[in-house]
Amino acid sequence: MLARYATKAGLQHNMPPHRLRHFLFTWLKSQGIDDALIQPYSGHASRTSLEIYSKIALGPAQETYDGVIDQFPV
């Protein structure tokens, strides 16, 4: 089913369920969604298991940080 939707979406690469799962949870974290809201959908027993998605989502956060840190009033 995912392969069919990936083809319809014009994706050039394979989208196995696990990759889609990582993409979704990383995207939710980058949108500022709290772990408490993601955790029930993730199937993880605890929120600490979601730390991997926070680390993956750090790239865009770092860019935002770098863009404003020079304005910090110190």
N, C-alpha and C positions, 0 to 999 in steps of 0.2 A: 504494500500500500504506500509506504514512504517513497519507494523508488518511483512509483507512478506520479505522485505529487511533486517529487523533485524534478522529474522530467517536464511536467506541466509548468512548473515555476521557472524552467530554463536553467536549473543548476547544472553545472558542468561536472560536479563531483558527486560521489555517493553520499547519502545521508542516512547512515544506519541509526537505529533508535537511540543508541547510547550517545552518539554525537549530538543528535537533536536534543536530547535531555540536557546535556552539558550546555549547549547553546542557549536553551530556554532559561535555565536557572542562572546562568551568567548574565544574560540579558536582563532578567528580573532584578538581580542584584544591582546592575548598573543603572537601573531605573529608580533605585532607592527603595525597593520593596524590602520590608523587614524580614529577617530570617524566620520569625514566628509565623509569617504568612506563607512563606515558601515551603517550610518544613513538612506540613501535612501532604503536600503534593509530591514532594521529593521521595517519600518513602523512607527517608533516613530516620533512625530512632531518636536522634537528638539534633539540636541546632548546631552543635560543634562540628558535626559531619559536613555542614554546609560551608565550612571555611575555605574549601577548595575553590568554590565559586567566587568568593571574595577576593582571593589571590589572583584568579584569572581575570577578574574585572578591574584589577588595580591599574592597568595600563591607561584607560581613558581617565580614571580618577587622577592619575599622576599628571597627565596633560593639563587637566583643569587646575590642579594645585600649582603647577609650574606657571600657569598663566596669571595667577593672582598673588602668589607669595611675596613678590616684590612690593606689593601695596600694603603689606602688613605693617601697622603703625608702631614700630619699635624704635 
